[in-house]
Amino acid sequence: TASGTQPTKTRLLQRDPTSTTESCDRRGSLNPRKPRNQIHNGGSRLSDVYRSGRSWTSLRRLAGRPTLSGGPAEAALLKRLFRFAAVDDLERSQTWRRWLTANEPPAVDSLPVRDQRLVAMLFFLLWPNGGGFESYGEGLQRLWTEPAVRDEAVELLAIAEDRIDHVGLPLPPGLEDVPMSVHARYSRDELLAGLGHASLSKVPTSDMQGVRYMPHLPADVFTFTVQKAESDYSPTTMYRDYPMSPELVHWESQSTTSVTSPTGRRYIEHADRGSHVLLFGRLTEKNEFGTAPFLFLGPASYVRHEGTNPIAITWLLDHRLPFEWFHEAGVLAG
């Protein structure tokens, strides 16, 4: 508001976390079990409902309202549901919705590779540490015993799909098995799974670095944050990564990488070697829900470099950056 005070709804939520649910129930015309109605018609933001590990189901139970049944895995899974709010490509959203509304989970081993990776993305979105399961199918069987979790995930995907404001762009030949779209957003767990890098023997939580070589693609995959908080990075990892223009990105290698090292040569000579470079960036590490996802900037090609240890490389993107993201990145990078 003009006076700088918080909106009434936000103040109510801070004082009473069930107020969003209760306001929906008082509107008798709304379906009391569906968060989509409250988000679209009740004036609440997704972050009002899903911040601090909350969910629509947990809020309704706090208010003593009816919900679908839950099992022993439900509490932990409900805390992961906010991740579905960031899903902004149609293939991921529509495939997951189709699976989650079916009576039985998909038979993972019978799916094509592209769909198997979509299964892995869904699995690690919910269990980034692997959940102690021996297979993705075992995890899906557990998920299918939690109807409230599946129902709310489907609702969140529908809300997120309604908010998609860009056209996802396809990847180039050679990456047909990667179920990802340029300019869509992905958590670290999802992008590692979608690229075929994560597995139950190498879970996403074991891979927190910003550079990875994936020989099965082959591709070097870089994830970076434009505005880095000094408290979260050491002086040797405060790399200067930012867009120079809508087509060019300035990126710095690890400080241990020289231009004469095998890794440095692979970066510079990637085109001649038939290897891809894939860039993922985010403006800040946190957003209104918690850890922010990465925007898939897409494939890029080497242009030039300066220095060594680290190497400062300029990359040319296959596709221009979304204007708003480029503008905000420029502001944050200074």
N, C-alpha and C positions, 0 to 999 in steps of 0.2 A: 504494500500500500504506500501512498505518498508519504505518510508519516514514518515509514520504516518499520512499523509493527508487523508481526506475522499475521498471515491470513487466519480467519477464525477457525477454519477446518484444521489447519496445522496445529494451532494452539490446543484445540480439543483433543487431537490425537496424542499430543505430548502429555496431556493431563490424563487421558483415558484411552488406552490403545484399542478399546472396543467401540469407540464412537463411530468409526466408519461403518462398521457392521450394523450398529443400532440405527443409524440414520437411514440405511438401506431398508431395514425391516419396517421402519415407520412409514415408508413409501409403499403401501400395500400393493401397488401395481408392479413393483419390481420383483424379479425372481430372487428370493433371498439367498439362493445358493450360488449365484453367478457373479463373480467380480466384474465381468464386462459391463453389466448394467450400471453398477456403481461408478465405474471409471467414466463411462460415456455420459451418464445422466445425473450422477450424484455429485459431481464436482471434485472428486478426489483424484489425486495423482497416484500413479503406480508406486512411487517411492513412499507415499504416505502409508500404503498398505504393507509394502515389502521391505522396508528398512529394518535394520537390527535383527535380521533372521526371522521376521514374522511372515505370515502368509494369511490368505483369506480364510482358509480352513481353521487355522489356529486362532484367529481373531473371533470367528463365529463361536468357537468352543468356549473362549473366554467369556463371551456374552451369553452363554447358555443356549445357543441356537442350534438347530439340527444340522448335521453334516453327514456325508458318507462315512462309512466305517474306516477304521485305520488299524494297521498291524504294528508289529514291533519295529519295523524299519521306518515308519512314517515320520516320526519327529525329526530325524536327521535329514530325510529327503525334503520335507517341507522347507527347511532352511536353505535348500539349494534352488528352490523354484524361481527366485528372482532372476536367475540366469536366463530363463526363457524369455524375459522381457526384452532382451537385447537381440533376439533372433530376427534378422531382417533380410533374409533371402528366401524366396518362395520354395525352392526345392527342399531346403531343410525344414521349413515350417510345415509345408503340406505333407511331406513324407512322414514326419514325426506325428502329425495329427492323425494321419491315416492309420499308422501303427498303433498309437495310443488309444484310439477308439475301437480297435478290434478286440474280439473276445480273447484272442491268444496272441502272444508276441510273435514277431517274425522268426522264421527258422533261419538263423544267421548263416549257417554253412551253405545254404542253398541260394543265397543272394549273390548277385554280381559284386565285384570288388567295390565299385562306387557306393553301392548301398551298404555293404559291410562297413565301410568307413563312416557312413552316416550313423550306423548302429554304434560304432566306437565313439563318435562324437557325443551321441546321446548318453551313452554309458558313462563316459568320463566327465560330462557335465554334472552328473549326479554323484559319481564316485571318483573324484580325481586321484585318489590314492589306490584305486582298484577295488576297494570295498571288501577285500578278502576273498573274492570270487575266483574260481578257476577258469571261467569262460564268460564271454559276453552274454551268452544265452542264459547262464545261471543267474546273472544279474537281472536280465529282463524278466525272468520268471519271478524273481523277488519283487520287482516293480509291479508286476501284474497282480500281486496280492495286496496292493495299496490303491484301492479305487479312488480315494479322495485325492491322492497325489496325482494320479493320471488325469482325473477330471479337471483339476486346477491347472495342470500343465497345458492341457488342450485349450482352456480358456485364455491363459496367458499368451499362447501362440497366436490365437485369433486376434487378441488385442494388438500384439506386436505386428501382425501382418497388416492390420488396418492402418498402421502408422508408417509403413514403408514409404519412403519419399525419394527413392532412387531406383534406377534400373541396374540390376546386377549384370556384370559383363563376364563373358565366358573366358576361360583360360585357353592358352594356345595349344596347338597339337603336341602330343606327348604327355599331356597332363589330364587326359580324359577320365582317369580314375579318381581324380581329386574333386569331391563334391562341394566345391567352394566357388563363390562369385567375387570378382573384383568389386570393391567398394561396399561389400557387406562387412559386418563386424563379427569377430570371433574371440572368445576367451582363449587364453593360452592352452587350456585343456582341449578345447575344440579344434584349434588349428593344428596342434600336434597330432591329434587323432585323424583329422581330415586329410592330412598330408601323409598318413601312413607311418608316422614316426613313433607314435605312442603305442604301447601294447601292455598287456598285463604283466609282462616281465620288465617293462620299462615305462612305468606310469608317469603321467605329466608332472606330478609333484616332485619327481626326481630330476627334472630338467627345467631349471629356472634361468638359464643363461639367455643371452640375446642373439647368439650366433649358433647356427647348426648347419652341418652338411648332411644332406640326405642322399646317399649314393643311389638308392633305388629309383629316384625320380629322373635324372640326378638334378639336385638343386642346392644352392646355398640359401638358407632362409634366415632373414634378419627381422627381429622384433625390437622396436625402440619406443621410448617415451620422449616427447618433445621437451616438456617442462619437467626436469628432474629435481626432486627434493634432495638437498644436500644431506639430510638426515638418513636417506635411504641408499645413498651411494658413497663409495670411497672416492678419494681424489683421483685414483687411477681408472675409475669407471664412469666419471662424469663426461661421457662422450658427447660431442656436439652433433646431434642428429636432427635435421630439420629440412623442410622443403625450401628450396631457393626460388622456385617458381612453380606454377602448376604442373610442369613437366619434369623438373629436376629436383633431386634430393641430395643433400649433403649428408654423408654418413661416415662415421669413423670406426675402424676395425678395433679389435682388442689391442691393448697396449703391447702385448707380447708378439704381435704379428708384424713382420717386416715385409718389404716389397720383394725380397729374395727368398722368402720362405715358401714352402709348397702351398700353404693356405693363401698367402698373398698373391702368388702367381695364379692360383685358380680363380681368385676374384677378378684379376685383371684380364685373364685370358679365357674367361668363361664361355664367350661366344664361339671362339675357335675350338673349344673342347666339347661343344654341344651341351653345355650345362646351363640350367636356369638360375636366375636370381629372383627371389620373391621377397617383397618388402611388406611388413606390417607395422603400422605406427598408431600411437594413441597420443592425445594431447596431454593428458595428465594421468597419473597412476590411479587416482581415485575418481569416482563419480558419485551420483546421489545414492546408488545402491551399494557401493563398496569398491572393489577392484574393477577398474574399467576394462572393457574389451578392446581389442585392436581393430583398427580399420585396415582391411586388406587393400593395400595400395597397388598390388598387382605385380606382374613381371617387370623387370627393369634390365637395362643394358649399361655396360661400362662406358663412361665418357672420358674421364681423366682422373688422375690422382695427384696428391701432393704429400710429401713427407713419408715417414715410416715410424713404426712403433708409437702411436698408431698410424695407419694409412688413412688419409682423408680422401674418400672416393666420391665423385659425383656420378650419380646414376640417372639415366634417362628412363622415365616411366613409359610403358606401352600406352597407358591411358592417363589423361589429365586428371589431376586431383579434383574432387568436389570443391567448388569455390568456397563454400562456408568453412570447410575443414582447413583449406589452405589459408584462408584469412585468419582464422583463430590460431593456427599454428604460427603464423608470422608474428602475431601479437605476443604469444607466449615465448617465442624464441628471441624476441627483442630485436 
